Amino acid sequence: MMPWNKDDYPDSLKNFMAPIRNKAIDIANELLEEGYSESRAISIATAKAKEWGENRHKQIRKKGH
């Protein structure tokens, strides 16, 4: 499994604003390195990136999603 990056990431992240998506990618890649499965890494990273964005009053999803 290659690490995800800002151009190649899970479809489940496509409707997030770039800062949130990039944070999720960073977290997911760290979790993969720690041995988590892809699906678990994506799930945890998405939740943590949303929380990170909310704590910084950032827009989480693109308009209309």
PDBQT receptor file of N, H, CA, C and O in Angstrom, charges set to zero:
ATOM      1  N   MET A   1       0.846  -1.195   0.000  1.00  0.00    +0.000 N 
ATOM      2  CA  MET A   1       0.000   0.000   0.000  1.00  0.00    +0.000 C 
ATOM      3  C   MET A   1       0.884   1.249   0.000  1.00  0.00    +0.000 C 
ATOM      4  O   MET A   1       1.720   1.441   0.883  1.00  0.00    +0.000 OA
ATOM      5  N   MET A   2       0.682   2.068  -0.986  1.00  0.00    +0.000 N 
ATOM      6  H   MET A   2       0.003   1.913  -1.704  1.00  0.00    +0.000 HD
ATOM      7  CA  MET A   2       1.415   3.334  -1.044  1.00  0.00    +0.000 C 
ATOM      8  C   MET A   2       0.714   4.346  -0.133  1.00  0.00    +0.000 C 
ATOM      9  O   MET A   2      -0.510   4.320  -0.003  1.00  0.00    +0.000 OA
ATOM     10  N   PRO A   3       1.481   5.228   0.491  1.00  0.00    +0.000 N 
ATOM     11  CA  PRO A   3       0.826   6.256   1.309  1.00  0.00    +0.000 C 
ATOM     12  C   PRO A   3      -0.036   7.164   0.435  1.00  0.00    +0.000 C 
ATOM     13  O   PRO A   3       0.249   7.375  -0.743  1.00  0.00    +0.000 OA
ATOM     14  N   TRP A   4      -1.077   7.686   1.032  1.00  0.00    +0.000 N 
ATOM     15  H   TRP A   4      -1.308   7.515   1.989  1.00  0.00    +0.000 HD
ATOM     16  CA  TRP A   4      -1.941   8.630   0.321  1.00  0.00    +0.000 C 
ATOM     17  C   TRP A   4      -1.280   9.996   0.297  1.00  0.00    +0.000 C 
ATOM     18  O   TRP A   4      -0.410  10.297   1.115  1.00  0.00    +0.000 OA
ATOM     19  N   ASN A   5      -1.709  10.826  -0.661  1.00  0.00    +0.000 N 
ATOM     20  H   ASN A   5      -2.416  10.581  -1.325  1.00  0.00    +0.000 HD
ATOM     21  CA  ASN A   5      -1.203  12.198  -0.725  1.00  0.00    +0.000 C 
ATOM     22  C   ASN A   5      -2.326  13.104  -1.223  1.00  0.00    +0.000 C 
ATOM     23  O   ASN A   5      -3.451  12.645  -1.425  1.00  0.00    +0.000 OA
ATOM     24  N   LYS A   6      -2.024  14.391  -1.422  1.00  0.00    +0.000 N 
ATOM     25  H   LYS A   6      -1.111  14.763  -1.259  1.00  0.00    +0.000 HD
ATOM     26  CA  LYS A   6      -3.096  15.343  -1.762  1.00  0.00    +0.000 C 
ATOM     27  C   LYS A   6      -3.710  15.105  -3.136  1.00  0.00    +0.000 C 
ATOM     28  O   LYS A   6      -4.780  15.639  -3.429  1.00  0.00    +0.000 OA
ATOM     29  N   ASP A   7      -3.050  14.310  -3.988  1.00  0.00    +0.000 N 
ATOM     30  H   ASP A   7      -2.181  13.876  -3.750  1.00  0.00    +0.000 HD
ATOM     31  CA  ASP A   7      -3.594  14.003  -5.308  1.00  0.00    +0.000 C 
ATOM     32  C   ASP A   7      -4.188  12.600  -5.398  1.00  0.00    +0.000 C 
ATOM     33  O   ASP A   7      -4.949  12.302  -6.318  1.00  0.00    +0.000 OA
ATOM     34  N   ASP A   8      -3.844  11.752  -4.457  1.00  0.00    +0.000 N 
ATOM     35  H   ASP A   8      -3.226  11.994  -3.709  1.00  0.00    +0.000 HD
ATOM     36  CA  ASP A   8      -4.288  10.356  -4.471  1.00  0.00    +0.000 C 
ATOM     37  C   ASP A   8      -4.724   9.977  -3.060  1.00  0.00    +0.000 C 
ATOM     38  O   ASP A   8      -3.895   9.706  -2.191  1.00  0.00    +0.000 OA
ATOM     39  N   TYR A   9      -6.042   9.964  -2.847  1.00  0.00    +0.000 N 
ATOM     40  H   TYR A   9      -6.715  10.185  -3.552  1.00  0.00    +0.000 HD
ATOM     41  CA  TYR A   9      -6.569   9.718  -1.515  1.00  0.00    +0.000 C 
ATOM     42  C   TYR A   9      -7.892   8.968  -1.629  1.00  0.00    +0.000 C 
ATOM     43  O   TYR A   9      -8.473   8.898  -2.712  1.00  0.00    +0.000 OA
ATOM     44  N   PRO A  10      -8.367   8.413  -0.531  1.00  0.00    +0.000 N 
ATOM     45  CA  PRO A  10      -9.623   7.653  -0.578  1.00  0.00    +0.000 C 
ATOM     46  C   PRO A  10     -10.809   8.512  -1.034  1.00  0.00    +0.000 C 
ATOM     47  O   PRO A  10     -10.908   9.688  -0.684  1.00  0.00    +0.000 OA
ATOM     48  N   ASP A  11     -11.699   7.909  -1.815  1.00  0.00    +0.000 N 
ATOM     49  H   ASP A  11     -11.618   6.953  -2.099  1.00  0.00    +0.000 HD
ATOM     50  CA  ASP A  11     -12.899   8.616  -2.302  1.00  0.00    +0.000 C 
ATOM     51  C   ASP A  11     -13.715   9.219  -1.170  1.00  0.00    +0.000 C 
ATOM     52  O   ASP A  11     -14.359  10.252  -1.352  1.00  0.00    +0.000 OA
ATOM     53  N   SER A  12     -13.695   8.589  -0.009  1.00  0.00    +0.000 N 
ATOM     54  H   SER A  12     -13.172   7.750   0.139  1.00  0.00    +0.000 HD
ATOM     55  CA  SER A  12     -14.503   9.071   1.106  1.00  0.00    +0.000 C 
ATOM     56  C   SER A  12     -14.063  10.456   1.580  1.00  0.00    +0.000 C 
ATOM     57  O   SER A  12     -14.790  11.105   2.333  1.00  0.00    +0.000 OA
ATOM     58  N   LEU A  13     -12.904  10.913   1.158  1.00  0.00    +0.000 N 
ATOM     59  H   LEU A  13     -12.314  10.386   0.546  1.00  0.00    +0.000 HD
ATOM     60  CA  LEU A  13     -12.411  12.230   1.576  1.00  0.00    +0.000 C 
ATOM     61  C   LEU A  13     -12.637  13.316   0.533  1.00  0.00    +0.000 C 
ATOM     62  O   LEU A  13     -12.283  14.472   0.762  1.00  0.00    +0.000 OA
ATOM     63  N   LYS A  14     -13.224  12.961  -0.611  1.00  0.00    +0.000 N 
ATOM     64  H   LYS A  14     -13.512  12.022  -0.797  1.00  0.00    +0.000 HD
ATOM     65  CA  LYS A  14     -13.286  13.920  -1.722  1.00  0.00    +0.000 C 
ATOM     66  C   LYS A  14     -14.174  15.138  -1.461  1.00  0.00    +0.000 C 
ATOM     67  O   LYS A  14     -13.978  16.175  -2.094  1.00  0.00    +0.000 OA
ATOM     68  N   ASN A  15     -15.134  15.044  -0.559  1.00  0.00    +0.000 N 
ATOM     69  H   ASN A  15     -15.294  14.201  -0.044  1.00  0.00    +0.000 HD
ATOM     70  CA  ASN A  15     -16.028  16.179  -0.305  1.00  0.00    +0.000 C 
ATOM     71  C   ASN A  15     -15.585  17.060   0.852  1.00  0.00    +0.000 C 
ATOM     72  O   ASN A  15     -16.298  17.981   1.249  1.00  0.00    +0.000 OA
ATOM     73  N   PHE A  16     -14.422  16.778   1.384  1.00  0.00    +0.000 N 
ATOM     74  H   PHE A  16     -13.842  16.030   1.062  1.00  0.00    +0.000 HD
ATOM     75  CA  PHE A  16     -13.905  17.602   2.473  1.00  0.00    +0.000 C 
ATOM     76  C   PHE A  16     -13.078  18.751   1.925  1.00  0.00    +0.000 C 
ATOM     77  O   PHE A  16     -12.485  18.649   0.851  1.00  0.00    +0.000 OA
ATOM     78  N   MET A  17     -13.045  19.843   2.673  1.00  0.00    +0.000 N 
ATOM     79  H   MET A  17     -13.527  19.925   3.545  1.00  0.00    +0.000 HD
ATOM     80  CA  MET A  17     -12.192  20.965   2.312  1.00  0.00    +0.000 C 
ATOM     81  C   MET A  17     -10.735  20.502   2.400  1.00  0.00    +0.000 C 
ATOM     82  O   MET A  17     -10.409  19.613   3.187  1.00  0.00    +0.000 OA
ATOM     83  N   ALA A  18      -9.867  21.102   1.594  1.00  0.00    +0.000 N 
ATOM     84  H   ALA A  18     -10.132  21.824   0.954  1.00  0.00    +0.000 HD
ATOM     85  CA  ALA A  18      -8.475  20.650   1.507  1.00  0.00    +0.000 C 
ATOM     86  C   ALA A  18      -7.760  20.557   2.860  1.00  0.00    +0.000 C 
ATOM     87  O   ALA A  18      -7.090  19.554   3.105  1.00  0.00    +0.000 OA
ATOM     88  N   PRO A  19      -7.870  21.556   3.753  1.00  0.00    +0.000 N 
ATOM     89  CA  PRO A  19      -7.134  21.424   5.026  1.00  0.00    +0.000 C 
ATOM     90  C   PRO A  19      -7.583  20.210   5.844  1.00  0.00    +0.000 C 
ATOM     91  O   PRO A  19      -6.764  19.551   6.485  1.00  0.00    +0.000 OA
ATOM     92  N   ILE A  20      -8.868  19.922   5.819  1.00  0.00    +0.000 N 
ATOM     93  H   ILE A  20      -9.533  20.457   5.299  1.00  0.00    +0.000 HD
ATOM     94  CA  ILE A  20      -9.403  18.780   6.572  1.00  0.00    +0.000 C 
ATOM     95  C   ILE A  20      -8.953  17.485   5.900  1.00  0.00    +0.000 C 
ATOM     96  O   ILE A  20      -8.494  16.555   6.563  1.00  0.00    +0.000 OA
ATOM     97  N   ARG A  21      -9.089  17.439   4.581  1.00  0.00    +0.000 N 
ATOM     98  H   ARG A  21      -9.461  18.195   4.042  1.00  0.00    +0.000 HD
ATOM     99  CA  ARG A  21      -8.676  16.251   3.831  1.00  0.00    +0.000 C 
ATOM    100  C   ARG A  21      -7.185  15.974   4.028  1.00  0.00    +0.000 C 
ATOM    101  O   ARG A  21      -6.791  14.827   4.243  1.00  0.00    +0.000 OA
ATOM    102  N   ASN A  22      -6.355  17.015   3.955  1.00  0.00    +0.000 N 
ATOM    103  H   ASN A  22      -6.675  17.947   3.781  1.00  0.00    +0.000 HD
ATOM    104  CA  ASN A  22      -4.917  16.829   4.110  1.00  0.00    +0.000 C 
ATOM    105  C   ASN A  22      -4.570  16.340   5.509  1.00  0.00    +0.000 C 
ATOM    106  O   ASN A  22      -3.672  15.515   5.676  1.00  0.00    +0.000 OA
ATOM    107  N   LYS A  23      -5.279  16.845   6.511  1.00  0.00    +0.000 N 
ATOM    108  H   LYS A  23      -6.008  17.516   6.375  1.00  0.00    +0.000 HD
ATOM    109  CA  LYS A  23      -5.060  16.382   7.882  1.00  0.00    +0.000 C 
ATOM    110  C   LYS A  23      -5.437  14.905   7.986  1.00  0.00    +0.000 C 
ATOM    111  O   LYS A  23      -4.715  14.120   8.602  1.00  0.00    +0.000 OA
ATOM    112  N   ALA A  24      -6.558  14.529   7.390  1.00  0.00    +0.000 N 
ATOM    113  H   ALA A  24      -7.144  15.167   6.890  1.00  0.00    +0.000 HD
ATOM    114  CA  ALA A  24      -6.995  13.128   7.414  1.00  0.00    +0.000 C 
ATOM    115  C   ALA A  24      -5.977  12.230   6.718  1.00  0.00    +0.000 C 
ATOM    116  O   ALA A  24      -5.696  11.129   7.191  1.00  0.00    +0.000 OA
ATOM    117  N   ILE A  25      -5.428  12.692   5.605  1.00  0.00    +0.000 N 
ATOM    118  H   ILE A  25      -5.656  13.587   5.221  1.00  0.00    +0.000 HD
ATOM    119  CA  ILE A  25      -4.419  11.924   4.872  1.00  0.00    +0.000 C 
ATOM    120  C   ILE A  25      -3.190  11.706   5.755  1.00  0.00    +0.000 C 
ATOM    121  O   ILE A  25      -2.666  10.596   5.836  1.00  0.00    +0.000 OA
ATOM    122  N   ASP A  26      -2.736  12.771   6.413  1.00  0.00    +0.000 N 
ATOM    123  H   ASP A  26      -3.162  13.673   6.347  1.00  0.00    +0.000 HD
ATOM    124  CA  ASP A  26      -1.571  12.657   7.297  1.00  0.00    +0.000 C 
ATOM    125  C   ASP A  26      -1.817  11.648   8.418  1.00  0.00    +0.000 C 
ATOM    126  O   ASP A  26      -0.972  10.798   8.699  1.00  0.00    +0.000 OA
ATOM    127  N   ILE A  27      -2.981  11.753   9.050  1.00  0.00    +0.000 N 
ATOM    128  H   ILE A  27      -3.668  12.444   8.821  1.00  0.00    +0.000 HD
ATOM    129  CA  ILE A  27      -3.313  10.853  10.155  1.00  0.00    +0.000 C 
ATOM    130  C   ILE A  27      -3.433   9.414   9.651  1.00  0.00    +0.000 C 
ATOM    131  O   ILE A  27      -2.908   8.492  10.274  1.00  0.00    +0.000 OA
ATOM    132  N   ALA A  28      -4.121   9.224   8.531  1.00  0.00    +0.000 N 
ATOM    133  H   ALA A  28      -4.547   9.973   8.025  1.00  0.00    +0.000 HD
ATOM    134  CA  ALA A  28      -4.314   7.876   7.988  1.00  0.00    +0.000 C 
ATOM    135  C   ALA A  28      -2.973   7.226   7.644  1.00  0.00    +0.000 C 
ATOM    136  O   ALA A  28      -2.768   6.042   7.914  1.00  0.00    +0.000 OA
ATOM    137  N   ASN A  29      -2.069   7.993   7.054  1.00  0.00    +0.000 N 
ATOM    138  H   ASN A  29      -2.236   8.954   6.835  1.00  0.00    +0.000 HD
ATOM    139  CA  ASN A  29      -0.755   7.447   6.718  1.00  0.00    +0.000 C 
ATOM    140  C   ASN A  29       0.008   7.021   7.972  1.00  0.00    +0.000 C 
ATOM    141  O   ASN A  29       0.681   5.991   7.976  1.00  0.00    +0.000 OA
ATOM    142  N   GLU A  30      -0.101   7.817   9.032  1.00  0.00    +0.000 N 
ATOM    143  H   GLU A  30      -0.648   8.654   9.029  1.00  0.00    +0.000 HD
ATOM    144  CA  GLU A  30       0.541   7.451  10.298  1.00  0.00    +0.000 C 
ATOM    145  C   GLU A  30      -0.052   6.151  10.845  1.00  0.00    +0.000 C 
ATOM    146  O   GLU A  30       0.674   5.279  11.323  1.00  0.00    +0.000 OA
ATOM    147  N   LEU A  31      -1.370   6.033  10.769  1.00  0.00    +0.000 N 
ATOM    148  H   LEU A  31      -1.960   6.742  10.380  1.00  0.00    +0.000 HD
ATOM    149  CA  LEU A  31      -2.030   4.831  11.277  1.00  0.00    +0.000 C 
ATOM    150  C   LEU A  31      -1.635   3.597  10.463  1.00  0.00    +0.000 C 
ATOM    151  O   LEU A  31      -1.446   2.517  11.023  1.00  0.00    +0.000 OA
ATOM    152  N   LEU A  32      -1.511   3.756   9.151  1.00  0.00    +0.000 N 
ATOM    153  H   LEU A  32      -1.664   4.633   8.696  1.00  0.00    +0.000 HD
ATOM    154  CA  LEU A  32      -1.069   2.636   8.307  1.00  0.00    +0.000 C 
ATOM    155  C   LEU A  32       0.327   2.181   8.721  1.00  0.00    +0.000 C 
ATOM    156  O   LEU A  32       0.610   0.984   8.786  1.00  0.00    +0.000 OA
ATOM    157  N   GLU A  33       1.189   3.144   8.997  1.00  0.00    +0.000 N 
ATOM    158  H   GLU A  33       0.960   4.116   8.944  1.00  0.00    +0.000 HD
ATOM    159  CA  GLU A  33       2.548   2.804   9.429  1.00  0.00    +0.000 C 
ATOM    160  C   GLU A  33       2.533   2.034  10.744  1.00  0.00    +0.000 C 
ATOM    161  O   GLU A  33       3.402   1.200  10.998  1.00  0.00    +0.000 OA
ATOM    162  N   GLU A  34       1.530   2.324  11.579  1.00  0.00    +0.000 N 
ATOM    163  H   GLU A  34       0.824   3.002  11.372  1.00  0.00    +0.000 HD
ATOM    164  CA  GLU A  34       1.413   1.647  12.868  1.00  0.00    +0.000 C 
ATOM    165  C   GLU A  34       0.748   0.273  12.737  1.00  0.00    +0.000 C 
ATOM    166  O   GLU A  34       0.627  -0.464  13.716  1.00  0.00    +0.000 OA
ATOM    167  N   GLY A  35       0.317  -0.062  11.511  1.00  0.00    +0.000 N 
ATOM    168  H   GLY A  35       0.415   0.536  10.716  1.00  0.00    +0.000 HD
ATOM    169  CA  GLY A  35      -0.229  -1.387  11.287  1.00  0.00    +0.000 C 
ATOM    170  C   GLY A  35      -1.741  -1.486  11.203  1.00  0.00    +0.000 C 
ATOM    171  O   GLY A  35      -2.284  -2.588  11.125  1.00  0.00    +0.000 OA
ATOM    172  N   TYR A  36      -2.427  -0.354  11.218  1.00  0.00    +0.000 N 
ATOM    173  H   TYR A  36      -1.985   0.541  11.282  1.00  0.00    +0.000 HD
ATOM    174  CA  TYR A  36      -3.889  -0.383  11.073  1.00  0.00    +0.000 C 
ATOM    175  C   TYR A  36      -4.262  -0.781   9.652  1.00  0.00    +0.000 C 
ATOM    176  O   TYR A  36      -3.498  -0.556   8.712  1.00  0.00    +0.000 OA
ATOM    177  N   SER A  37      -5.450  -1.379   9.504  1.00  0.00    +0.000 N 
ATOM    178  H   SER A  37      -6.070  -1.562  10.267  1.00  0.00    +0.000 HD
ATOM    179  CA  SER A  37      -5.949  -1.684   8.164  1.00  0.00    +0.000 C 
ATOM    180  C   SER A  37      -6.339  -0.375   7.475  1.00  0.00    +0.000 C 
ATOM    181  O   SER A  37      -6.548   0.646   8.130  1.00  0.00    +0.000 OA
ATOM    182  N   GLU A  38      -6.433  -0.422   6.147  1.00  0.00    +0.000 N 
ATOM    183  H   GLU A  38      -6.264  -1.251   5.614  1.00  0.00    +0.000 HD
ATOM    184  CA  GLU A  38      -6.825   0.782   5.394  1.00  0.00    +0.000 C 
ATOM    185  C   GLU A  38      -8.160   1.320   5.871  1.00  0.00    +0.000 C 
ATOM    186  O   GLU A  38      -8.288   2.513   6.147  1.00  0.00    +0.000 OA
ATOM    187  N   SER A  39      -9.159   0.448   5.969  1.00  0.00    +0.000 N 
ATOM    188  H   SER A  39      -9.055  -0.521   5.745  1.00  0.00    +0.000 HD
ATOM    189  CA  SER A  39     -10.503   0.926   6.318  1.00  0.00    +0.000 C 
ATOM    190  C   SER A  39     -10.534   1.532   7.716  1.00  0.00    +0.000 C 
ATOM    191  O   SER A  39     -11.192   2.547   7.944  1.00  0.00    +0.000 OA
ATOM    192  N   ARG A  40      -9.823   0.909   8.650  1.00  0.00    +0.000 N 
ATOM    193  H   ARG A  40      -9.289   0.085   8.466  1.00  0.00    +0.000 HD
ATOM    194  CA  ARG A  40      -9.786   1.427  10.022  1.00  0.00    +0.000 C 
ATOM    195  C   ARG A  40      -9.033   2.750  10.064  1.00  0.00    +0.000 C 
ATOM    196  O   ARG A  40      -9.450   3.685  10.748  1.00  0.00    +0.000 OA
ATOM    197  N   ALA A  41      -7.924   2.830   9.334  1.00  0.00    +0.000 N 
ATOM    198  H   ALA A  41      -7.585   2.070   8.778  1.00  0.00    +0.000 HD
ATOM    199  CA  ALA A  41      -7.132   4.063   9.297  1.00  0.00    +0.000 C 
ATOM    200  C   ALA A  41      -7.959   5.222   8.731  1.00  0.00    +0.000 C 
ATOM    201  O   ALA A  41      -7.914   6.333   9.259  1.00  0.00    +0.000 OA
ATOM    202  N   ILE A  42      -8.706   4.963   7.668  1.00  0.00    +0.000 N 
ATOM    203  H   ILE A  42      -8.743   4.060   7.239  1.00  0.00    +0.000 HD
ATOM    204  CA  ILE A  42      -9.535   6.011   7.058  1.00  0.00    +0.000 C 
ATOM    205  C   ILE A  42     -10.615   6.461   8.038  1.00  0.00    +0.000 C 
ATOM    206  O   ILE A  42     -10.854   7.658   8.198  1.00  0.00    +0.000 OA
ATOM    207  N   SER A  43     -11.253   5.516   8.682  1.00  0.00    +0.000 N 
ATOM    208  H   SER A  43     -11.059   4.544   8.553  1.00  0.00    +0.000 HD
ATOM    209  CA  SER A  43     -12.329   5.829   9.622  1.00  0.00    +0.000 C 
ATOM    210  C   SER A  43     -11.826   6.693  10.782  1.00  0.00    +0.000 C 
ATOM    211  O   SER A  43     -12.419   7.724  11.101  1.00  0.00    +0.000 OA
ATOM    212  N   ILE A  44     -10.747   6.270  11.397  1.00  0.00    +0.000 N 
ATOM    213  H   ILE A  44     -10.265   5.433  11.138  1.00  0.00    +0.000 HD
ATOM    214  CA  ILE A  44     -10.189   7.014  12.531  1.00  0.00    +0.000 C 
ATOM    215  C   ILE A  44      -9.703   8.384  12.071  1.00  0.00    +0.000 C 
ATOM    216  O   ILE A  44      -9.980   9.393  12.720  1.00  0.00    +0.000 OA
ATOM    217  N   ALA A  45      -8.984   8.422  10.959  1.00  0.00    +0.000 N 
ATOM    218  H   ALA A  45      -8.760   7.602  10.432  1.00  0.00    +0.000 HD
ATOM    219  CA  ALA A  45      -8.416   9.672  10.464  1.00  0.00    +0.000 C 
ATOM    220  C   ALA A  45      -9.498  10.672  10.095  1.00  0.00    +0.000 C 
ATOM    221  O   ALA A  45      -9.343  11.867  10.346  1.00  0.00    +0.000 OA
ATOM    222  N   THR A  46     -10.592  10.206   9.503  1.00  0.00    +0.000 N 
ATOM    223  H   THR A  46     -10.718   9.235   9.299  1.00  0.00    +0.000 HD
ATOM    224  CA  THR A  46     -11.688  11.103   9.132  1.00  0.00    +0.000 C 
ATOM    225  C   THR A  46     -12.281  11.742  10.375  1.00  0.00    +0.000 C 
ATOM    226  O   THR A  46     -12.501  12.953  10.408  1.00  0.00    +0.000 OA
ATOM    227  N   ALA A  47     -12.542  10.937  11.397  1.00  0.00    +0.000 N 
ATOM    228  H   ALA A  47     -12.363   9.954  11.371  1.00  0.00    +0.000 HD
ATOM    229  CA  ALA A  47     -13.117  11.461  12.642  1.00  0.00    +0.000 C 
ATOM    230  C   ALA A  47     -12.171  12.466  13.300  1.00  0.00    +0.000 C 
ATOM    231  O   ALA A  47     -12.603  13.525  13.755  1.00  0.00    +0.000 OA
ATOM    232  N   LYS A  48     -10.897  12.136  13.349  1.00  0.00    +0.000 N 
ATOM    233  H   LYS A  48     -10.546  11.276  12.979  1.00  0.00    +0.000 HD
ATOM    234  CA  LYS A  48      -9.934  13.025  13.999  1.00  0.00    +0.000 C 
ATOM    235  C   LYS A  48      -9.729  14.314  13.206  1.00  0.00    +0.000 C 
ATOM    236  O   LYS A  48      -9.554  15.380  13.796  1.00  0.00    +0.000 OA
ATOM    237  N   ALA A  49      -9.750  14.228  11.886  1.00  0.00    +0.000 N 
ATOM    238  H   ALA A  49      -9.892  13.362  11.407  1.00  0.00    +0.000 HD
ATOM    239  CA  ALA A  49      -9.580  15.429  11.061  1.00  0.00    +0.000 C 
ATOM    240  C   ALA A  49     -10.796  16.347  11.191  1.00  0.00    +0.000 C 
ATOM    241  O   ALA A  49     -10.648  17.569  11.216  1.00  0.00    +0.000 OA
ATOM    242  N   LYS A  50     -11.992  15.768  11.272  1.00  0.00    +0.000 N 
ATOM    243  H   LYS A  50     -12.111  14.775  11.251  1.00  0.00    +0.000 HD
ATOM    244  CA  LYS A  50     -13.204  16.589  11.478  1.00  0.00    +0.000 C 
ATOM    245  C   LYS A  50     -13.105  17.319  12.809  1.00  0.00    +0.000 C 
ATOM    246  O   LYS A  50     -13.374  18.517  12.896  1.00  0.00    +0.000 OA
ATOM    247  N   GLU A  51     -12.716  16.585  13.842  1.00  0.00    +0.000 N 
ATOM    248  H   GLU A  51     -12.497  15.612  13.772  1.00  0.00    +0.000 HD
ATOM    249  CA  GLU A  51     -12.571  17.185  15.173  1.00  0.00    +0.000 C 
ATOM    250  C   GLU A  51     -11.517  18.291  15.153  1.00  0.00    +0.000 C 
ATOM    251  O   GLU A  51     -11.718  19.357  15.736  1.00  0.00    +0.000 OA
ATOM    252  N   TRP A  52     -10.402  18.038  14.485  1.00  0.00    +0.000 N 
ATOM    253  H   TRP A  52     -10.239  17.172  14.011  1.00  0.00    +0.000 HD
ATOM    254  CA  TRP A  52      -9.331  19.028  14.352  1.00  0.00    +0.000 C 
ATOM    255  C   TRP A  52      -9.878  20.302  13.704  1.00  0.00    +0.000 C 
ATOM    256  O   TRP A  52      -9.614  21.407  14.180  1.00  0.00    +0.000 OA
ATOM    257  N   GLY A  53     -10.641  20.146  12.618  1.00  0.00    +0.000 N 
ATOM    258  H   GLY A  53     -10.855  19.249  12.231  1.00  0.00    +0.000 HD
ATOM    259  CA  GLY A  53     -11.201  21.297  11.920  1.00  0.00    +0.000 C 
ATOM    260  C   GLY A  53     -12.225  22.046  12.747  1.00  0.00    +0.000 C 
ATOM    261  O   GLY A  53     -12.239  23.276  12.765  1.00  0.00    +0.000 OA
ATOM    262  N   GLU A  54     -13.081  21.307  13.429  1.00  0.00    +0.000 N 
ATOM    263  H   GLU A  54     -13.070  20.308  13.414  1.00  0.00    +0.000 HD
ATOM    264  CA  GLU A  54     -14.102  21.949  14.268  1.00  0.00    +0.000 C 
ATOM    265  C   GLU A  54     -13.448  22.756  15.381  1.00  0.00    +0.000 C 
ATOM    266  O   GLU A  54     -13.906  23.850  15.712  1.00  0.00    +0.000 OA
ATOM    267  N   ASN A  55     -12.383  22.220  15.954  1.00  0.00    +0.000 N 
ATOM    268  H   ASN A  55     -12.012  21.331  15.685  1.00  0.00    +0.000 HD
ATOM    269  CA  ASN A  55     -11.688  22.925  17.032  1.00  0.00    +0.000 C 
ATOM    270  C   ASN A  55     -11.030  24.200  16.542  1.00  0.00    +0.000 C 
ATOM    271  O   ASN A  55     -10.709  25.081  17.341  1.00  0.00    +0.000 OA
ATOM    272  N   ARG A  56     -10.827  24.308  15.243  1.00  0.00    +0.000 N 
ATOM    273  H   ARG A  56     -11.087  23.593  14.594  1.00  0.00    +0.000 HD
ATOM    274  CA  ARG A  56     -10.203  25.499  14.657  1.00  0.00    +0.000 C 
ATOM    275  C   ARG A  56     -11.216  26.334  13.865  1.00  0.00    +0.000 C 
ATOM    276  O   ARG A  56     -10.840  27.257  13.144  1.00  0.00    +0.000 OA
ATOM    277  N   HIS A  57     -12.496  26.002  14.007  1.00  0.00    +0.000 N 
ATOM    278  H   HIS A  57     -12.801  25.251  14.593  1.00  0.00    +0.000 HD
ATOM    279  CA  HIS A  57     -13.594  26.721  13.340  1.00  0.00    +0.000 C 
ATOM    280  C   HIS A  57     -13.400  26.778  11.832  1.00  0.00    +0.000 C 
ATOM    281  O   HIS A  57     -13.668  27.799  11.197  1.00  0.00    +0.000 OA
ATOM    282  N   LYS A  58     -12.935  25.677  11.270  1.00  0.00    +0.000 N 
ATOM    283  H   LYS A  58     -12.717  24.848  11.785  1.00  0.00    +0.000 HD
ATOM    284  CA  LYS A  58     -12.745  25.591   9.817  1.00  0.00    +0.000 C 
ATOM    285  C   LYS A  58     -13.981  24.960   9.180  1.00  0.00    +0.000 C 
ATOM    286  O   LYS A  58     -14.699  24.184   9.811  1.00  0.00    +0.000 OA
ATOM    287  N   GLN A  59     -14.212  25.311   7.917  1.00  0.00    +0.000 N 
ATOM    288  H   GLN A  59     -13.630  25.942   7.404  1.00  0.00    +0.000 HD
ATOM    289  CA  GLN A  59     -15.273  24.647   7.161  1.00  0.00    +0.000 C 
ATOM    290  C   GLN A  59     -14.810  23.221   6.898  1.00  0.00    +0.000 C 
ATOM    291  O   GLN A  59     -13.686  22.999   6.449  1.00  0.00    +0.000 OA
ATOM    292  N   ILE A  60     -15.685  22.254   7.179  1.00  0.00    +0.000 N 
ATOM    293  H   ILE A  60     -16.598  22.434   7.544  1.00  0.00    +0.000 HD
ATOM    294  CA  ILE A  60     -15.308  20.850   7.101  1.00  0.00    +0.000 C 
ATOM    295  C   ILE A  60     -15.511  20.296   5.688  1.00  0.00    +0.000 C 
ATOM    296  O   ILE A  60     -14.601  19.717   5.094  1.00  0.00    +0.000 OA
ATOM    297  N   ARG A  61     -16.716  20.486   5.171  1.00  0.00    +0.000 N 
ATOM    298  H   ARG A  61     -17.455  20.956   5.654  1.00  0.00    +0.000 HD
ATOM    299  CA  ARG A  61     -17.048  19.914   3.858  1.00  0.00    +0.000 C 
ATOM    300  C   ARG A  61     -17.231  21.019   2.829  1.00  0.00    +0.000 C 
ATOM    301  O   ARG A  61     -17.513  22.170   3.160  1.00  0.00    +0.000 OA
ATOM    302  N   LYS A  62     -17.060  20.627   1.569  1.00  0.00    +0.000 N 
ATOM    303  H   LYS A  62     -16.831  19.692   1.300  1.00  0.00    +0.000 HD
ATOM    304  CA  LYS A  62     -17.320  21.553   0.473  1.00  0.00    +0.000 C 
ATOM    305  C   LYS A  62     -18.804  21.914   0.488  1.00  0.00    +0.000 C 
ATOM    306  O   LYS A  62     -19.634  21.127   0.943  1.00  0.00    +0.000 OA
ATOM    307  N   LYS A  63     -19.126  23.074   0.003  1.00  0.00    +0.000 N 
ATOM    308  H   LYS A  63     -18.452  23.713  -0.367  1.00  0.00    +0.000 HD
ATOM    309  CA  LYS A  63     -20.523  23.534  -0.047  1.00  0.00    +0.000 C 
ATOM    310  C   LYS A  63     -21.388  22.508  -0.790  1.00  0.00    +0.000 C 
ATOM    311  O   LYS A  63     -20.986  21.964  -1.819  1.00  0.00    +0.000 OA
ATOM    312  N   GLY A  64     -22.562  22.263  -0.255  1.00  0.00    +0.000 N 
ATOM    313  H   GLY A  64     -22.888  22.705   0.581  1.00  0.00    +0.000 HD
ATOM    314  CA  GLY A  64     -23.492  21.352  -0.916  1.00  0.00    +0.000 C 
ATOM    315  C   GLY A  64     -23.296  19.895  -0.541  1.00  0.00    +0.000 C 
ATOM    316  O   GLY A  64     -23.961  19.029  -1.110  1.00  0.00    +0.000 OA
ATOM    317  N   HIS A  65     -22.389  19.587   0.413  1.00  0.00    +0.000 N 
ATOM    318  H   HIS A  65     -21.849  20.290   0.875  1.00  0.00    +0.000 HD
ATOM    319  CA  HIS A  65     -22.142  18.200   0.809  1.00  0.00    +0.000 C 
ATOM    320  C   HIS A  65     -22.346  18.027   2.289  1.00  0.00    +0.000 C 
ATOM    321  O   HIS A  65     -22.183  16.923   2.810  1.00  0.00    +0.000 OA
TER     322      HIS A  65
